[in-house]
Amino acid sequence: MIIGSRNDGSDSGVSLRAERFNRHTFWCGQSGSGKTYALGMVLEQLLLHTELPLLILDPNADFTRLNEVRSDADTEEARALAEIPVRILHSTSTDGEQVRARFTDLSVASKAAALQLDPISDAEEFNVLLHTDVDPKTFNNESFITGLRASNDPGKLKLANRIENLQVLEWDLWSRGVEAITDVIDTHPRANSP
């Protein structure tokens, strides 16, 4: 796939082998050297010329318009790009779909990190978390806390206090019944950009 032209005066284009992008790719360069622009060109070409699924983690929001076709784009390429399913999920902007996760989908280590639990110094609470099974389909913040509080177990009471004090289950990050990022990825759209 051709991604640009040479700056040495020759007429030959710069091309990359699209089939080689099915592995990890490392992209680097100095600040201002054109990495973002060049990567945008590569992503566009990968969408046009391959069936590779793309997941783009874009903390700087450089590719949030990947699903939009430029007015000066080639007519055939514009038509082809417009037909490709691309989903853009936002973490900071309230426009469009939001990046959401399920607390229940997190590993014990990730839940413990969110709750600022140390497995040694907070051993009782960590152990409760380690042995607490919840059904993601029926999980409810209030009933979960109520269930912990209904016990005479000091570890469960401490965990309930920690969850409430940190308000971890109130974070806007959680899906609370709406589509989570893992659901979006499981639908296999051609490109995701959270």
N, C-alpha and C positions, 0 to 999 in steps of 0.2 A: 504494500500500500504506500502511496506517495504522500508524504506529509509536508513537503515544502520544496524549496528550490535552493540550489547551492549559491553561495555568495562569491564564488571564484570566477565568475564570468561565463562558466560553461552552461549549456542548456539542459544538462541532466538534472533530474529531480533527486531529492533525498527520499529514500524509501526504507521502510522497515518491514520485516516479515511478520505478518499478523498472527500466523500460527505459533509464533514464539511467545505470545502474550498469555498463553494458558498457564504460565508459571508466575512466580513472584517477579516483580519488576522494580528496580531501584532507579529513581529519577533524581538527579542532583545537579546543582549548578549554583553559581554565585547569585546573590540577591540582584534582581533586575536583569538577569540574563535571558529571560524569556521562557522559563520553565513552565509557568502556568499556561501561557499561550500555546506553547508546543504540546503540552499535555492535552489541552483542549482539542487541538487538531488530531492528536492520536486517538483520543476517546471518540471523537466524531467518526474517524475512519474505522475504528473497531466496530462501532455501531453499524456503519454502512456495509462493511465487508466481512464481518464474521458473525457467528451466532454466540460468541462468548458472553456469558452473563457478567455484568459489571456491578460491583458494590464500591461506591466512592465515598470515603469518609472525608468530609470536606469542612473542617472547622473554620476555615476562612470564608466560606460561602462563595468560592470562586466559580463553581460549576452549577449553581442553583438555576441557571437558565439553559441547562443542557437539553431540555426538552423543547426549547424554542428554536425556530429556524430563522436565520438571518434573512433580511429582505434581499440581499445581494447574492444569496446562495444559488448555485446551479439548480435549474428547475427539476431535473431528475433526482438529484441528491436531496433537494428540499422535500420532494414528495416522499422519497424513501425514508428520510429521517422523521417526517411527520407521522409515518405509520408505525414507528418503533415504540413499543410501550416503555416509557421512562417515568419513574416515580421519584419525585423530589420531596423529601421530608425535612422539615425545619426543626431546629432545636432552639433558636432564639427568636426568629420572626414568627408572628402569629398568623401570617398569611399562609394558606395552604395546609397540607397535612403536617402533623407534628410527629417528631420522633418520640415514641412511647415504648416503655418496657414493662414487663410484669415482675413485681417484687418476688412472686412465687417462682419465677423461672430462674432466678439467680442461684448460683451455687452457695453453699453454706459460707464459704470464705468471703464471697462478695457481699452477702447479707451482713456478715459480721463486720466487714469494712464499713458498710453504710451505717451500721449501728455503733461504730467505733468500739467494737468488742475485741479484747485481747484474749486469746485462748488460755493464757496462764493467769493473768491478773483478774480476769473476769470469768473464771472457770465455770462457776455455776450457771451464769447466763448463757455462756457459749455452749455448754453442754445441753441446756434446754433447747437452744436453737438447733443444735446438731441432731437432736432426737424429735424435733417437732415436724410432723408431716402435715401438710395442708393440701387440700384439693384446689388447684388453681381455678377450676370452674365454679367452685362455691365459696372461694375465699372472700371474706368481708372484713374490713378493718375493725369495725366495732365488735363483731362477734369474736374475732381473734383475740383482741385485748380482753374482752369479757371472759373468754375461756381461760386465759392466763391468770386473770385476777380471781377466778372462781376456785383456784387451787390453793392449797395451804403450802405449796412448795415455794420456799424463799427464792429460788432461782427464777421461777416463773413470774413471781411478783416483781423481782428486780428487772426482768426483761420487759415486762409490761410498762414499768415506770420509764425505762430507757427509751422504749419505742415512743411513748407519749411525750416525754420531755424533749426528745430530738425531733419529734413530728415527722419521722422518716416516712411513715405511710401517707403523709399528706403532700409529699413532694409532687410537683406538676409532671415529673418524669414518668410516673406510673400510668399505665393504660386504663385502669379502672373500667374494664369491659369493652373498650374500643380496641381497634387493631394495634397490636404491638409490632415493633420492628422485626421480630422473628417471624411473625405472620406474613409481613410484606416480603421478606426474603424468601420464605417458603413458596410464595406464588410465582417465583422466578421471573419477574419482569426483566427485560434486557439490561436495565440499569437502575440503580438506586443511588441517591445522593443524600445521606443524612448529614 
